[in-house]
Amino acid sequence: MDSSIFIGTWWALVPPLLAIILALVTKEVYSSLFIGVAVGALLYSGFHPWNAFVNFFDIMKNSMNLNILIFDVLLGMIIVLMAKSGGSGAYGRWAGTKIKSKRSALLATTGLGILIFVDDYFNCLTVGSVMRPVTDRYKVSRAKLAYIIDATAAPVCIIAPISSWAAAVNSYVPEDAGISGFQLFLNTIPYNLYAILTLVMVFFVTVTAFDFGLMKKHEENAAKGDLFTSGAEEFEQVSEEEVNPNGKVMDLVLPVAVLIVSAIGAMIYTGYLGGATDIITAFSGCDAETSLIFATMVTIFFMVILYLPRKVVTFKGFMDSLVEGFKLMIPAVTILIFAWSLKGMGDALGLADFVGHVVGDNASASIFIPAVLFAAAVFLSFSTGTSWGTFAILVPIATSMFSGSDNMQMMIISVSAVLAGAVCGDHISPISDTTVMSSAGAQSNHINHVSTQMQYAAVVAVICFFGYILAGLVHIWWVVLGVSLIVLIAVLTGMKLVLGKSREKGNV
């Protein structure tokens, strides 16, 4: 069969659409991505079995980015070493001596969640175990603790340039997009409405002590001494992990600081090597992948100097962390490899050309595309429980819709909408790994966490949807972000006033 009939036509949509449908049906992303790539290989080869087999692995091999994989493994090693050092436990003990109120306990939990921005897995498990004794002391419900953990995990990682998430998004951007993956990621940050608005909402409900919906019931019960409301029996036999007593706060803070400083320094340096004349152009034109690998290696060498002489971690424990870090990142690495392959198959089938033509012929409707992509990403991520899998499927489609320098701003907005929607769906999905780990870290009943968080996330998601319609119209990030923030604060303030009055009437 002549393969040319499939290239540059609607057939190019079949692999990503098939991956989406299978992911929704099976709730399993690995096999869905694999089958999508395999079908793409058959189409590209004109259904010739051997050629399809060869093309499958050729495209997979050529699509992989070894730099990103190395960075993920090294980052996994850093995460494991931080956990072994006892630095996070020391932070909890230090925080316990400084915290004097429920509000400050919640703010300290939020601060630690933002500090651990390099990876959401590490965030979820660390923040819960460290801050749980402190929040228990001030009668914070486990559902509320789980919400803060979850709200400062993925939403923080997706707007942090130095994180495993930034590296992943960077790798999904096609080479012919007209902008580097890292530069595109930086440009998406102010348009990532869900992440920013979620963090603002966390601070609002913490500072104003405002709770609504099911969360209010949990907080009222916690004030009476019932931290769980339901599901406490799950954790009666759970033993706490042994914490390294030799760890200090600096064992957590200093490696993170070194990682940030060395990454920024390397990015600026590689930008100047590329011909930049100032810091702004240096950042936008830097070699992000090499810089991130350099930063993680510098951080690991720093940890050798910081940990080994003080015997915080043994030499064997230090070397074992390399393998443990690799194991930690296996799910992420697997998704990345299949995601890159799906993107490569789309490129081979001429997906960008086909989608570009369709969008060009319907330019008048393009203002609604970011909002539609946001809703699609929410639905897909919620159904599958994975934001990275959603990135893999929708980011290449979003970039192909607005290829070329004339449409660069719409490409940035559309990719931002995909990233925001994927994080939102992942945030509220009961089968999401970060949602599950947030429940585990807080030792909260999982259904309690999902049901309470969903109501908070829904408020933000609705505002984001209309925010992306506005973004499609104005293309000015500070207008979109400013209006969205004003609407969020106004809605939360209105809800606080209305619910406060109804409560007063109920008490009369």
Buried (B, 14 or more C-beta within 10 A) or exposed (E): EEBEEBBBBEBBBBBBBBBBEBBBEEBBBBEBBBBBBBBBBBBBBBEBEEBBBEBBEEBBEEBBBEBBBBBBBBBBBBBBBBBBBBBBBBBBBEBBEEBEEBBBBBBBBBBBBBBBBBBBBBBBBBBBBBBBEBBBEBBBBBBBBBBBBBBBBBBBBBBBBBBBBBBBBBBBBBEEBBBBBBBBBBBBBBBBBBBBBBBBBBEBBBEEEBBBBBBBBBBEBBEEEBBBBEBBEBBEEEEEEEBBEBBBBBBBBBBBBBBBBBBBBBBBBBBBEEEBEEEEBBBBBBBBBBBBBBBBBBBBEBBBEBBBEEEBBEEEBBEBBBEBBBEBBEBBBBBBBBBBBBBBBBBBBBBBBBBBEEBBEEEEEBBEBBBBBBBBBBBBBBBBBBBBBBBBBBBBBBBBBBBEEEBBBBBBBBBBBBBBBBBBBBBBBBBBBBBBBBBBBBBBBBEBBBBBBBBBBEBBBEBBBBBBBBBBEEBEBEEBBEBBBEBBBEBBEEBBEEBEEEEEEEEE
